[in-house]
């Protein structure tokens, strides 16, 4: 469990540096990440705080454990104008059991402080990796 947690933190942190964690210029997001006045925050903290939150709530599905299923699920979601997680879906799945668990946890997220552009809240989309490892 500790290795899973550390892998999740490392993967999540690295992804925040990568472009796929940035707001996407899609119909789901209002602004490009580089144009925001204020970035969305999770519980007043950094994106790593969200990684800790997700890792602390993951429950490795028993059938996945029994069958040795592991891997990294990428979940895409939008932090809405009111800070609620919206439009979450699996961007890259591993197995239905792991995909469902990753999506379940992300959807249970408490509200975020939304991003702002020109003083108004805007939607921002993110892609985060959720790592499941049995080692």
C-alpha positions in Angstrom: 0.0 0.0 0.0 2.8 2.4 0.8 4.5 1.8 -2.5 1.2 2.3 -4.3 0.8 5.6 -2.4 4.3 6.7 -3.3 3.9 5.8 -7.0 0.6 7.7 -7.0 2.3 10.8 -5.6 5.2 10.6 -8.0 3.0 10.0 -11.0 0.6 12.7 -10.0 3.3 15.3 -9.3 5.0 14.5 -12.6 1.8 14.8 -14.4 1.2 18.3 -13.0 4.4 19.3 -14.7 3.3 17.7 -18.0 0.9 19.4 -20.4 -1.9 16.8 -20.0 -2.6 18.1 -16.5 -3.2 21.6 -17.8 -6.6 22.9 -18.7 -7.5 21.7 -22.1 -8.8 24.0 -24.8 -12.0 21.9 -25.2 -15.7 22.5 -24.8 -15.3 21.4 -21.2 -12.9 24.0 -20.2 -13.4 27.8 -20.3 -9.8 29.0 -20.4 -6.3 27.8 -21.3 -4.3 27.0 -18.2 -1.6 29.7 -19.0 -4.3 32.4 -19.1 -5.8 32.0 -15.7 -5.6 34.7 -13.0 -6.0 32.1 -10.2 -5.5 28.3 -10.5 -8.0 26.0 -8.9 -7.0 24.7 -5.5 -8.0 21.6 -3.6 -8.7 22.3 0.1 -6.5 25.4 0.0 -3.5 23.4 -0.9 -1.5 22.2 -3.9 -2.4 19.5 -6.4 -0.2 17.1 -4.4 -2.8 17.5 -1.6 -5.4 16.1 -4.0 -3.1 13.1 -4.8 -2.8 12.4 -1.0 -6.6 12.7 -0.7 -7.2 10.2 -3.6 -4.5 7.8 -2.4 -6.0 7.7 1.1 -9.5 6.7 -0.3 -8.6 4.1 -2.9 -9.8 0.6 -2.2 -8.0 -1.9 -4.3 -10.7 -4.2 -5.7 -10.4 -7.7 -4.3 -11.0 -9.4 -7.6 -8.3 -7.2 -9.2 -5.9 -8.2 -6.4 -6.7 -11.9 -6.8 -6.1 -11.8 -10.5 -2.9 -9.6 -10.3 -4.4 -6.7 -12.2 -2.5 -3.5 -11.8 -1.6 -0.4 -13.8 -2.3 3.4 -14.2 -5.7 4.7 -14.9 -6.0 8.2 -16.3 -9.1 10.1 -15.1 -10.1 13.3 -16.9 -12.4 15.7 -15.0 -13.5 19.3 -14.9 -13.3 21.6 -11.9 -16.5 23.6 -12.5 -17.2 27.2 -11.9 -18.6 26.3 -8.4 -15.6 24.1 -7.6 -17.5 20.8 -8.1 -16.0 17.9 -10.0 -17.9 17.5 -13.3 -17.7 15.5 -16.4 -15.3 12.9 -15.1 -14.5 10.0 -17.3 -11.7 7.4 -17.9 -9.3 8.8 -20.5 -7.1 5.7 -20.4 -8.3 2.6 -18.6 -6.6 -0.5 -17.3 -9.4 -2.8 -16.3 -13.1 -2.1 -15.5 -12.5 -2.9 -11.8 -9.6 -0.4 -11.5 -11.3 2.1 -13.8 -14.4 2.2 -11.7 -12.5 2.6 -8.4 -10.4 5.5 -9.7 -13.5 7.2 -11.1 -15.4 6.6 -7.8 -12.8 8.3 -5.7 -12.3 11.3 -8.0 -16.1 11.9 -8.1 -16.2 11.9 -4.3 -13.8 14.9 -4.2 -14.9 17.7 -2.0 -15.4 21.1 -3.7 -12.3 22.9 -5.0 -11.8 26.6 -5.1 -12.5 27.3 -8.8 -10.1 28.9 -11.2 -10.6 32.5 -12.1 -10.1 34.5 -15.2 -10.8 38.3 -15.2 -12.3 37.9 -11.7 -14.9 35.3 -12.8 -14.9 31.6 -12.0 -14.0 29.4 -15.0 -14.0 25.7 -15.7 -10.7 23.9 -15.9 -10.1 20.3 -17.0 -7.5 18.1 -15.6 -6.1 14.6 -16.3 -4.7 12.7 -13.3 -3.1 9.3 -13.1 -4.3 6.9 -10.4 -1.8 4.1 -9.9 -2.7 0.7 -8.7 0.3 -1.5 -7.8 0.5 -4.8 -6.0 4.2 -4.6 -5.4 
